Amino acid sequence: AELAELEARVSVCRACDRLVEWREEVAHSKRASFADQPYWGRPIPGWGAAEPRIVIAGLAPAANGGNRTGRVFTGDRSGDWLFAALHRVGLANQPTSTHAGDGLMLHATRMIAAVRCAPPANKPTPVERDTCAPWFRRELELVLPTTRVIICLGKFGYDALLTALGSAVPKPRPKFGHGVEVPVGQVTVLGCFHPSQQNTFTGKLTEPMLDAILRRARELANV
Ligand code: SF4
């Protein structure tokens, strides 16, 4: 119930002028290939299991991805990569994520973005990141009792997460890397390269590399 209340409250947040303008402009103008689809165009709450063992944290939703479907990390090329991998390792019921009514479900896993609104060029400013941090911290607080692993997609998501976890993070803070494991209380934070086209096209992130992280998460979370 508390998660549902948080979702309802965050979905009407208008604290960041630049992001409110951008999310609504993109939702209004729409990409041509999605012209026949509704756009969410609002802040994206976390989604997936209410009592997750695994949390996947990233920086922010994509303008024509999460900002369209209302579910973070779905509906764009990065989402295609991620959900194909989640399906391969048994954490999602299907390998694709196209729109909000596609029947996609996660197993023991919840997705959360550190910044809830799609930013221009996929880059929130430090002020926007900090403005959104209380929403992120509150959601983490609600799911931490059951969570054993948090996978961070990319360095920005990793930094935002370790900041949100606060004083329990070991000092000095371990540097981000693919496969880095940071124990924070009962949770292991796992670093993973972001499945952006920049990383997947260049081979910096391969399917076996992504699958290995997800399998490690399952092992650590015992799911
Ligand atoms: Fe609100 Fe976060 Fe969206 Fe800013 S990014 S408007 S704080 S939900």
Residues whose N, C-alpha, C, O or C-beta is under 5 A from the ligand:
A	BS01	SF4	V10 C13 R14 A15 C16 L19 P43 V115 R116 C117 E128 T131 C132
